[in-house]
């Protein structure tokens, strides 16, 4: 599978832009504490009629799969944004997580076995690619007349930034606590650690979004936001075979003052001050 996955969406001039790149990670028990990670790509292109200039951006991701993924190990997952259009752009990213675990075979009384296998579908089978099918009680087909049953499901809502990953905060859903996202912390700030007045080329986190500080000229790239993901060495047995997705959602906007309204930037906020002299 390709190590580089890109998603591109193109929009009309003077309109905000939403691009979604999906990376699917499947956690599958192989032997003992060895896991297999499988990637899928979901590439969608939405191109409007041609214009003299286009606002266009790409979420650029590098993922290095490891098919013998072990607990406590790290896999490369680099995430940044490139302006591949013809107009200057400002960009922001939010991150959404999805997690499903399956019922374990409890015949030993404590659940030290593998996932419980049932012979009949629930009538609503899950697919790894489509998180809309991830629901508690739904079955996941592994072979003819063999299914796992979803016991717990966590789903972010890509339309609601209140459900996005919160930088430097512990997740409330237990299963997600064993997946650590390594950020490029040296270039990320928030309300607790604000950049120096002359700082440039950084991400600023606020209310579910990572805002990039600079206007991206055509062909320019942001600094990396995400660097890698680590699977905890203390992963409990009950999370055998769990499914996990991390989906970055990107907005790109032209450098007009309408950005403040379209992105609902709060008056008096750091983000407003950061962009005030960059929009016109």
N, C-alpha and C positions, 0 to 999 in steps of 0.2 A: 504493500500500500504506500502511496505517496506520503512523504513526511511533511509536505507543505499543502495546506488546504486554504483556499481563498474564497471569499464571498463578495460579490459585486452587485450593487444596485445603483442605478442612475436615475436622477430626478430632474425635473424642470428647474430652470433658473428661478431664484428667489423663493424657493420652497424648501422646507426642512426635509430631512432624509433619514430614513430608517433602514439599516441593514442588519441582517441577522445571520450569524455564522454558527452552525451547530456542530459540535464535536461530541460524539457519543462514545462513552467508555463503559465497557462491560466487565464486571468483576466476576470471574468464574473460577471456582475451586478446581484445582487439578490434582495435586497430591500434597498431603500435609498442609504446609503453609505457603505453597506456591500458587500463584494466581496468573491467569491469562488476561491480557488487556486487548480488546478488539476495538478498532476505530471504524467509524462510518462517516461519510461526508454528506452534507445536504447542501448542494450548490444550486442557487436560484438566481436567475438574471431577469430583471425587470427593466426594460429599456423603453423610454418614451420616444416621441418623434424627435428627429435631429434638430439641434439648435446651434447657433453660432458658437456658443460656449456652454459647457456642461459642468455641473457640480457633481463630482463623482469621488467616491472614497472606497477603500477596500480594507477589510479586516484581514490582516496578514498573520497567519498562525503557522508555527512549526511544531509538529508533534512527532516525537520519536517513540514509536510503539515498542514495547518489550513483552514478547509473548511468554516469557517465564517470569512474570511480575511477582516479586516476593514482598511480603510485609516488611515495612521499614525502609523500602527502597524508593528512589525518586525517579520520575520520568520527566524528560524535557518537554516543556509546553510553553513556547514563547508567543506572546500576544502583543501586537502593536497595530497601528493604523497608518495607511499611506494615502495621500491625496494623489490619485491618478487621473484627476480631471483637469479642467482648464481654468478653474476659478479658485481663488483662495477660500479656505474653509476652516471652520472651528468644529471640533469633534468632542464627543463624550461617549463613555461606555458604561453600561451596567451589566452585572453578571448574575445569572440565574442558575440555581442548582435543582436537580431532580434526583430522587433516590427511591428505590424500591427494594425491600427485602422480602424473602420468601419463608413460608412456614417450614420449620424443621421437623424431621422425624423424631418424635419424642418417645419411641419405644423403650429407650434406655432410662427414661424418667427425667433426664436432664437436658436432652437435646444435643448430644455430642455427635450425632450422625450427620448425614447429608440432608439436603432439602427433601421434604416429603413429596412423594410422587403420587398423583392421582390419575385415574384412567379416563376421566371425563372432563370435557371443557366446561367452563362456567357459562358458556354461550357468549362471552365477551373476552376474547383472547387478547393479551398484551402483545405488542411488538416492540422490539428494542428501539426502533427508530422513532416511533410516534409516542410522545409522552402523554398525548390525549388519551391513550389506552391504558395508562398506568393508573389503576384504581385498586383499592383494597378489595380482595375477594376475586379479582379477575385471575384467570389462569394464563400461564406462559408455556406454550408448547415447546417441548424439547425433542420429541420423537412421536411416532405414531402411537396414539392412545397413552401418551405420557406427558403430564403437565405438572408444573409447579404452581403454587397458589400464593398470590401476593398477600403478605400479612400486614405490612406497614408501607405507606407511601407518603413521600414528601414532594410537593410540586411548587416551584416558584411560578409566579404569574408574570409573564413577560410584558404585560400591559400595565402592571402596577409596580412602580419602583419601590414601594414599601415592602415588597417581597424579595427584593434584590439582595445579593450578598452585602453584608455590612462590614466594611473594612475595620480590621483590628478588634472585632467583636466575636464572641463565641456563638456558634449556631445553637439554636434551641433544640433542633432535631438531633437526637443522639447519634444516629448513624453517620451524619455529616461530620461529626467531630473527629472522625478517624481519617478524614481526607484533608490534608493540609495544602492550601494553595500558597505557593511561594511567590510573593510579589516583588517587584523591583523597588523595594522600600526606600532606597536612596533618592529616588526621583518621585516620591509620592508624599503629599502633605495632606493635613486635615485641620480641623479647628483646634486640635490639641498641639499641633506642631506646624505652624505656618512658616512659609518660606521667607527668606530675607528679601528686602525691597528690590534688590537687583537680580534676584533669581530668574532664570529662564528655563524653558523646556522641561516642565515638570507636570505631573498629574495632581489635581486637587480633588479630594473626595468630599462629597457633601450629599446627604440625603439620598443614598442609593446610586449616585452617579460619580464616575471618575471623569473630571473635566480636564482637557489638555490646555495648558496655559497659553500656547502660542497659536497664531494663525498659520495654518499649513499652506504654503504655496504649492503650486502644481509640482508633483514628484517628490515632495518632502514627506518625511516619516516622523512619527512620534517616537519618544523613548518607549522602551518596553514597559508594559503594564504588569504582565504575568510572566514568570520565568519557568515554573515547573509545578508538579503536584507530587506529594508524598503520601503513600499509604502507610498508616501507623503500624508499628511493629506489634502493638498490643491490640490489634483488631480482634474483637470477640468472635467466638465461633458462630454466634447467631446471625452474623452478617455474611456467611458463606453465600456465594452466588448472587450477591446484591448487584443491582444495576444502578449506574450513576451517569448523569449527564451534566456537563457544564456548558451553558450557552451564553456567549457574550452578545449583547445587543448594542449596536452603535447608532448614534445620531450624528449626522454631519449637517452643518448649516452655513449659509453664506454669511458675509460679514456685515449684514444690515442690522439695525437696531431691533428689528422684529424678533431676533433671537431671544431677547430678554423675555418677551411675552410668550413666544412659542415654547421655550424651555422652562417657563414659569420660574425664572430666576428671581429670588426674593430681593426686595428693595433693601439696601443696606448690608447685603451679604458680601462675603469675601468674593464669591464668584462674580457678582455684579461689578465690584471694584476691579477684578482681574481682567474683565472683558470691556469695561467702559470705554477705554481709549482705543480698543481694537475693532469696534463696530462703528458704523456711520449711517 
